[in-house]
Amino acid sequence: MFFYGFNPNKQFNIHLNTTDEHNFFKAIMGLYLGFSILWILGICKSNYLKLALVSNVVFMLGLGFGRLLSFVLDGTPTFAFVFGTFGELVLGFYGLWVLSRFK
């Protein structure tokens, strides 16, 4: 997660050519890091738990459903992305389940 913002071609078949492309990947990396901090805060401090759960559900289901849309429009990606989609949807729906039992 952290390193792909600096050198995405190490993990993916992506070659960035412009400053804007580099900027985009670092911004997304920052977004992921920011949400990760919120989720860790939710684990460590109970008054942040519900916010962390809601943001995790929105984040994971947003990624998962966006990838499903890509499957339909663009075709099936490599196994790693299919596996990641499954994981994102599982985490999103698990978060919904946890929130439904939240008191």
Contacts in CASP RR format, 6 or more apart in sequence:
PFRMAT RR
TARGET T0000
AUTHOR 0000-0000-0000
METHOD contacts of the structure
MODEL  1
MFFYGFNPNKQFNIHLNTTDEHNFFKAIMGLYLGFSILWILGICKSNYLK
LALVSNVVFMLGLGFGRLLSFVLDGTPTFAFVFGTFGELVLGFYGLWVLS
RFK
1 29 0 8 1.000
1 32 0 8 1.000
1 33 0 8 1.000
1 36 0 8 1.000
2 29 0 8 1.000
2 33 0 8 1.000
3 10 0 8 1.000
3 11 0 8 1.000
4 10 0 8 1.000
4 11 0 8 1.000
4 12 0 8 1.000
4 25 0 8 1.000
4 29 0 8 1.000
5 25 0 8 1.000
5 26 0 8 1.000
5 28 0 8 1.000
5 29 0 8 1.000
6 26 0 8 1.000
6 29 0 8 1.000
8 14 0 8 1.000
8 16 0 8 1.000
8 25 0 8 1.000
9 15 0 8 1.000
9 16 0 8 1.000
16 22 0 8 1.000
16 25 0 8 1.000
35 55 0 8 1.000
35 56 0 8 1.000
35 59 0 8 1.000
38 48 0 8 1.000
38 51 0 8 1.000
38 52 0 8 1.000
38 55 0 8 1.000
39 52 0 8 1.000
39 55 0 8 1.000
39 56 0 8 1.000
41 48 0 8 1.000
41 52 0 8 1.000
42 48 0 8 1.000
42 49 0 8 1.000
42 51 0 8 1.000
42 52 0 8 1.000
43 49 0 8 1.000
43 52 0 8 1.000
49 102 0 8 1.000
50 99 0 8 1.000
50 102 0 8 1.000
53 95 0 8 1.000
53 98 0 8 1.000
53 99 0 8 1.000
53 102 0 8 1.000
54 99 0 8 1.000
56 91 0 8 1.000
56 92 0 8 1.000
56 95 0 8 1.000
57 92 0 8 1.000
57 95 0 8 1.000
57 96 0 8 1.000
57 99 0 8 1.000
60 87 0 8 1.000
60 88 0 8 1.000
60 89 0 8 1.000
60 91 0 8 1.000
60 92 0 8 1.000
60 95 0 8 1.000
61 88 0 8 1.000
61 89 0 8 1.000
61 92 0 8 1.000
61 93 0 8 1.000
61 96 0 8 1.000
62 88 0 8 1.000
63 85 0 8 1.000
63 88 0 8 1.000
64 85 0 8 1.000
64 88 0 8 1.000
64 89 0 8 1.000
65 89 0 8 1.000
67 77 0 8 1.000
67 81 0 8 1.000
67 84 0 8 1.000
67 85 0 8 1.000
67 88 0 8 1.000
68 85 0 8 1.000
68 89 0 8 1.000
70 77 0 8 1.000
71 77 0 8 1.000
71 85 0 8 1.000
76 82 0 8 1.000
END
